[in-house]
Amino acid sequence: MNEFDDFDMDNSHGIFGGTGGIDPDVVGKINRVSTKISPQGLLIDFRCPNCRKAMQFTYEYNELAAIAGGVAPHIAFPGSGTQWNFDPNHRAFYPVANCGGCDAPLPVSMQMPEASQQLNRAVQQGVLRPQDAQGLMNHIQGVKQRAGV
């Protein structure tokens, strides 16, 4: 467990002043969110706001780097398997994925500053090497340059 386990979304402004990877429109419907930095990425445990099924979503480090750089992860890393969209109202990227219990869209999204903070958190905890994080960000900058952004 870490200091963010059993985070009470009803009484906060998110882990880092945002919504901690959960779509802001459903924050009030989700009572508890647990996050953990792991070797695979940022793990988020929550319940579907529609059917209450326990769920877990993992933001892999390459996905966090893409989001932090303002690029949809499936554009930055073709073949990654998950399609991502951008929500201009919340200025957040979200995966096109559904709940396994009720088929409702997953209520997860990540804003650019939050993704950057989560990458930094992984480096600070020694789970992600600084040179690997920098390599991911360099890749994102290259993608943006090739796209003329």
C-alpha positions as CSV (number, residue, x, y, z in Angstrom):
1,M,0.0,0.0,0.0
2,N,1.1,3.6,-0.5
3,E,-0.2,7.0,0.5
4,F,-2.7,7.0,-2.3
5,D,-4.4,3.7,-1.5
6,D,-8.1,4.0,-0.7
7,F,-8.1,7.5,-2.0
8,D,-11.5,9.1,-1.4
9,M,-12.4,10.9,-4.6
10,D,-15.6,12.3,-3.1
11,N,-13.7,14.5,-0.7
12,S,-10.7,15.6,-2.8
13,H,-9.6,17.2,-6.0
14,G,-7.7,14.1,-7.3
15,I,-4.3,12.7,-6.5
16,F,-2.5,15.6,-8.1
17,G,-5.2,18.2,-8.2
18,G,-6.9,16.4,-11.1
19,T,-9.0,13.2,-10.9
20,G,-6.2,10.6,-10.6
21,G,-6.9,8.9,-13.9
22,I,-10.7,8.7,-13.4
23,D,-13.0,10.5,-15.8
24,P,-14.1,13.7,-14.0
25,D,-17.8,13.2,-15.0
26,V,-18.0,10.0,-12.9
27,V,-15.8,10.9,-9.9
28,G,-18.9,11.4,-7.7
29,K,-20.1,7.9,-8.6
30,I,-16.9,6.2,-7.6
31,N,-16.3,5.9,-3.8
32,R,-12.7,4.6,-3.7
33,V,-9.8,4.6,-6.1
34,S,-6.5,2.8,-5.4
35,T,-3.4,3.6,-7.4
36,K,0.0,1.9,-7.3
37,I,3.2,2.3,-9.3
38,S,4.3,-1.1,-10.5
39,P,6.9,-2.4,-13.0
40,Q,4.1,-2.5,-15.6
41,G,3.0,1.1,-15.1
42,L,0.4,3.0,-13.0
43,L,-2.3,0.5,-11.7
44,I,-5.7,2.0,-10.9
45,D,-8.2,-0.1,-9.0
46,F,-11.8,1.1,-9.0
47,R,-15.4,0.0,-9.4
48,C,-17.5,0.5,-12.5
49,P,-19.8,3.4,-11.7
50,N,-22.6,1.6,-13.7
51,C,-22.5,-2.0,-12.4
52,R,-20.1,-1.7,-9.5
53,K,-17.8,-4.4,-10.8
54,A,-14.3,-4.2,-9.4
55,M,-11.9,-3.2,-12.2
56,Q,-8.2,-2.5,-12.7
57,F,-6.7,-0.4,-15.5
58,T,-3.0,-0.1,-16.2
59,Y,-1.4,3.0,-17.7
60,E,1.8,1.6,-19.1
61,Y,4.8,3.9,-19.0
62,N,4.9,4.4,-22.7
63,E,1.2,5.5,-22.6
64,L,1.9,7.9,-19.7
65,A,4.9,9.3,-21.7
66,A,2.7,9.8,-24.8
67,I,-0.1,11.5,-22.8
68,A,2.4,13.7,-21.0
69,G,3.7,14.8,-24.4
70,G,0.3,15.5,-25.7
71,V,0.2,12.5,-28.2
72,A,-2.4,9.7,-28.2
73,P,-0.6,6.6,-27.1
74,H,-1.7,4.5,-30.2
75,I,-0.2,7.2,-32.4
76,A,3.1,7.4,-30.5
77,F,3.4,3.6,-30.2
78,P,1.6,2.0,-33.2
79,G,0.5,-1.6,-32.6
80,S,0.0,-1.1,-28.8
81,G,-3.5,-2.5,-29.1
82,T,-5.5,0.2,-27.4
83,Q,-7.2,3.0,-29.3
84,W,-7.1,6.4,-27.4
85,N,-9.3,9.5,-27.8
86,F,-8.8,13.0,-26.6
87,D,-11.6,14.8,-24.6
88,P,-11.2,18.5,-25.2
89,N,-13.6,19.4,-22.4
90,H,-11.4,17.8,-19.8
91,R,-8.2,18.1,-21.8
92,A,-7.6,14.4,-21.1
93,F,-6.8,11.2,-23.1
94,Y,-9.0,8.2,-22.5
95,P,-8.8,4.6,-23.8
96,V,-11.6,3.2,-26.0
97,A,-12.4,0.3,-23.6
98,N,-15.4,-1.1,-21.9
99,C,-16.3,-2.7,-18.6
100,G,-16.3,-6.5,-18.7
101,G,-19.5,-6.6,-16.5
102,C,-21.9,-4.2,-18.2
103,D,-20.0,-3.0,-21.4
104,A,-20.2,0.6,-20.3
105,P,-17.1,2.7,-21.3
106,L,-14.3,2.6,-18.8
107,P,-14.3,5.8,-16.7
108,V,-10.6,6.3,-16.9
109,S,-8.8,9.3,-18.4
110,M,-5.5,11.1,-17.9
111,Q,-4.5,14.7,-18.3
112,M,-1.1,15.7,-19.5
113,P,0.2,17.1,-16.2
114,E,-1.0,14.1,-14.3
115,A,0.8,11.7,-16.7
116,S,4.0,13.6,-16.3
117,Q,3.7,13.6,-12.5
118,Q,3.0,9.8,-12.5
119,L,6.2,9.2,-14.6
120,N,8.1,11.3,-12.2
121,R,6.6,9.3,-9.3
122,A,7.8,6.1,-10.9
123,V,11.3,7.5,-11.3
124,Q,11.4,8.7,-7.7
125,Q,10.2,5.3,-6.4
126,G,13.0,3.6,-8.4
127,V,10.5,1.6,-10.5
128,L,11.4,3.4,-13.8
129,R,15.0,4.3,-14.5
130,P,15.5,8.0,-15.3
131,Q,17.2,7.2,-18.6
132,D,14.2,5.0,-19.6
133,A,11.8,7.8,-18.8
134,Q,13.9,10.3,-20.8
135,G,14.1,7.8,-23.7
136,L,10.3,7.6,-23.8
137,M,10.0,11.4,-23.8
138,N,12.6,11.7,-26.5
139,H,10.6,9.2,-28.6
140,I,7.5,11.4,-28.1
141,Q,9.3,14.5,-29.1
142,G,10.5,12.7,-32.3
143,V,6.9,11.7,-33.1
144,K,5.8,15.3,-32.7
145,Q,8.6,16.6,-34.9
146,R,7.8,14.1,-37.6
147,A,4.1,15.1,-37.4
148,G,5.1,18.8,-37.6
149,V,3.6,19.6,-34.2
